[in-house]
């Protein structure tokens, strides 16, 4: 932070900013090339007054899938505003507040994607114990670093591919 205190011009601040952004990019590790297609599958659909909920799976990278709920107005519009909701660190897409937001905004004419983040919900690889997700996420993070990956990079990639799904 001393660099910020010593800088006095806009150019100095932009140099410091660019260095910080490059450091952040490096911490995410390199993104492997994603699949050309999302290979999206709908595994189930629920109908309610004014909306439908599709249980979807989409491919984040070859062989790695993201589970999500897609809330759609009923009937869906040709073009709709889209919202991607990312859940908290300890509750998956089944969290009541996320479901409420998905339903409310779908009934308002929006397409809403609520996905399970890496290590959560249907994508967890451990037996859930209250708030123990933090320990398992730490272990996953350490394992990913061994193969030059990062947990944050995986999460960012999941979100980027979710945006691709909404745009498609």
N, C-alpha and C positions, 0 to 999 in steps of 0.2 A: 504494500500500500504506500510505501515511501515514494514510489515512482509517481503516484498520483499527486502527492503533496509537492513534489519537485517540479512537475510539469506546469507550464504556464501558457502554452499555446494550444490551439486546436490540433495542429499537426502532431504535437507531442502526445496528446491524449489519443489520437487516432492510431499512432504507432503502438502505444501500450494496449489499446483495445484489440488491435489486430494480433498482437502476441498472445493475449489472453484467449481469444477465440481459437487460435491455432492450437494452444495447449488443450483447450476443451475438446477440439476435434481429435487430437491425438489420444486423449483419455478414453474416447469411445471406441478405439481400435478401428481397423478398416472394415467396412461393410462388405460382406461377400456379395457377389452378384445375385440378385434375386431372380426368381423365376419370371419368365416373360408374362405368363398368365398367373392370376391369383389362384386358379383352380378352386374356385369357391363352390361349396356344396351347402345346400339347405337340408338340415337333418330333421327339422320339425317346424311346424307353424301353429301358432295360437291366434285365434280371432277374439276380439273384444269390441265393445261399442266404439266405433270410430277409428279403430286401429288394428293392425296385425303385428305379431312379433314372430320373426323368423330366427330360428337357431341356426347360425351359420358357422362354417369352418372355412378359413382361407389360408393359403400357403404363404408364409413369411419368407421362406427360402426353401430350396429343395428338401423335402422331407420334414420340415418344421411347420406345424400348423398352429393357427390362433383360433380359439373358440370365442364366439361373440353372439350377442343378441342384437338383431336389427329391428328397430321399431319403425313402422311405416304407417302413414295415414291410410285410412280405408275410405274410399279408393285412393291409391297413390296418384300423385300428380305427375305430369310428364317431366317437370323440373321442380325441384324442391330444395329449400335450404337444408343443409346437412350439419349435424353436430356429432362430434366424436367425444364420448365421455371416457375419461380414464379414472379407474377406481383408486381408492386409497391404498396405502401400503399393506393393510392387514385385512381388507374385505374385498372379495371378488365381485364380479358383475352381478351376483345375486343380492347384493346389498339393497335393501328396500328403497333408500333414497334414490339410487340410480334407476331402479325400475320405475319409481314415481316420475322422475324427470323424463325418462324415455317415453312413457305413456302420455304425459302432459304435452310434451313438445310434438309427438307424433299426431296427437289429436289437434294440434295447432297447425299442422301441415308440414312438419319437418321430418326428415329422415334422420334417425338417431342410432349410432353404433356404440354399443357398450361391450368392450372386449375384456377378456381375461388377460391380465399382464403375465409375463413370464413368471413362473413359480406360484401362481395363484389360481384359485378356482379349479376348473377342469384341467389346467396345465400344471398343477402341482405334482410333485413326485415324492410326497411324504404324507404321513398321517397328521392331519391338522390337530394342533393342541393350541389352546387360547394364546394368542399373540406370539406363538413360537415361529411364525412365518419369518420373523427377523433373523433368527438363527439360521434357518434353512436358506434364506436369501443370501446370507453372508457366505455360507459354505458353497453355494452355487457360484457366487461372485469369485471366490478363490479358485474354483475349478475352471471357470471360464478364462481367468487370467493365465492359466497354464497353457491354454491353446490360443493365446493372444486375442481373446475376445473380452468384452466387458458386459456386465449385467445391464448397465445403463445403455450401452450400444444396442443390446438385444431389445430393450424396451422401446428405444427410439425407432428401431426398425419396425417393430410391431405397429407402432402408431403411424409411421409413414405408409406402411402397406394398408392400414385401415383407411387412411385418406385415399389411397388408390382405389379401394373398394367403393367408397362413397362417391368418388368421381366417376366410376364406371357405371 
